[in-house]
């Protein structure tokens, strides 16, 4: 089973003067809500996670949903099952990235910071799509509970409409 989670960092708090109601997309994606993420296979007990504390978690959820759509049926054309679809989620303040490869309805997820011999996490595409969207909606709900006005931000509304739960 796939588990995508996050934790917010107390070392990198949001600026106290932030108006979450009117924050623009760049601010929402890159300047707020810093912490760490994890992607885990709960059946095998294996996990990919960050421990930097500065990763913008809303940007991660947003980018993850973009990547999953890119890998899916509406993504770039690929020969019927012959060529895998690949995408990477790079982190802006480092050269590290998560690598995604979809082939025949399964998504392999690796991190370039893991050991070469570590096998990828592998999940059905539909599971990754569903869990990525659930993660994004749950994250937004959590952040909106903590930050007054965030649920009224038009960019957040558009984000939720673009990636509805499945």
Order of alpha helices (4+ residues) and beta strands (2+ residues): beta-alpha-beta-beta-beta-alpha-beta-beta-beta-beta-alpha-alpha
